[in-house]
């Protein structure tokens, strides 16, 4: 999840920070929810904090690993380019929208789990996910032939 939110270069640092936070706050884990959701919430918060720290910086596109992209008719280079283009479009979304989109469509979490992780009301999660999908579709449609070739 950290990779999807902050990118592959900063993800190890975010994960380390999240694990340290979790370790120091282990006594606060109430056990009412799943441990996975609790840990993902801490990771999400660490990733959002990292984004806020580097808000003005640009990020490099990262690989978007997806089993559905394993079309044997495509060359490995074409699949990699497609993942990179999709990741670059994901980075154009607002961090809150990108987070719910990744948690739902990539990680496969339920709406309730996403609400718990992001500390957001369930209705807001559904609304953000709807808007994030719409924004992503608009970005993809607007730039159908955008191969980022030199000018």
N, C-alpha and C positions, 0 to 999 in steps of 0.2 A: 504494500500500500504506500509506503514511503516513497518508493521509486516512482510510482504513478503521480504522486503529488509534487515532489520536489525535483525529480529527475535522478538519473543513476549516479551522477557525481556526488551529490549531497546526501543520498539515501543512507549510506553506511553511517555517516555522522548522526543523522536523525534517528536511525535505529538504535545506535549506541546511547544517545541521549534518552530515548524512550525507555530502553531497558534499565538504565540507571534510575530514571524517575519511578519506574514500576518497582524496582528493588527497594528503593527508599520509602515507597508508599504501600508496600505489600501489606502492612498492618491495617491499612485503610480499606482493603478489599473486603467487602461485606459478604460476598458469596451469594447474594440474591440473584445476580445475573451470571452469565457465563464469563469465565476467566478470559476467553478469547476476545469477547466484546470489550471487556475492561482494558485489556492490553491494546486492542486496536484503537480505543478511545485515546489512550495515552499517546500512541503513535501518531494518530491524526492530529492531536493538539501539538505535538512536537513538530510535525511537518508544517502545520499552519504557522507556528512561531518562526520556523526557519524561512518560510516564504515572506513573512512580514519583515524579517531582518534584511532580506535581500530584494525587497520589492522593486527597486530601481534597476536591478541587474537583469540581463537577458539570460535565458537558459538554452542549452543545446538540446536538440531533439534526442529522445532516447528510444530504444527499441520498445515496441508494443507487442509483447508476447501474447499470442492468442491461438488456441488450438484450431479455431475456425479458419485461420488464415493458412492452414497447411494444405493448400490446393496443389496437388502434384503437377498440375499443368503449368503452374507459374514457376519461373526460375527462382532460385534463392535470392538473387539480386532484386528481382521484381517484388518478391514478398517483403524483403527488408525495406525497400524504398516505400512500399505501401504502409508498413508499420511506422516508419519514420514520419511520413506525411500525416498519418492519423495522429501520432503523438504530438506533432507540431500544432495540429488543429486543436487538440485537447488543451494544450498549454495556453491557447487564446481564450479559453473559458475562464470565468471568475473562479478563484480558488474554492469557494463554497459550492459552486455548481460542479466543478471538476471532481471534488471530493465525493459528493453523493453519486455522481455518475460512475466513478471508478468503484466505489463500494458496492453499488447495486449491479452494474453490468459486467464488471471485470471480476470482482471478488465474490459476487453472488450472494451478498448478505440480504436479509429481509429488511423491510422498511423499519420494523421495530428495532432491529439491531443497529441500523444506520442512525436512527433517532437517538439511541442510547450513546453511540460512539461520538456523534457530533454534538450531543447535548442540545438537540433541536426538537421542537414539537413535531409529531408525526405528520401533521398537515403541511408544515414547512418543508419537510423532507420530500414529500410527494410533489409539492409545488416546484421546489428547486430541481428535482429530477426531471420533471416535465419541461421546465424552461431550459435546462442544460441539454436535454435531447434535442429540443427545437433549435437552440443556438448551434449545436454541433451539426445538425442537418443543414441549416442555413450556410454555415461555413463551408461544408463540403460541397453543397450545390453551387455556391458562388465561385468556388475555385476548382471546378471540375478539371480544368486543363492546366492548373497551376503546378508545374513540375519544378518550380524554383530554378529555372535555367538562368544563366547570366544574361544580362541585358544587352 
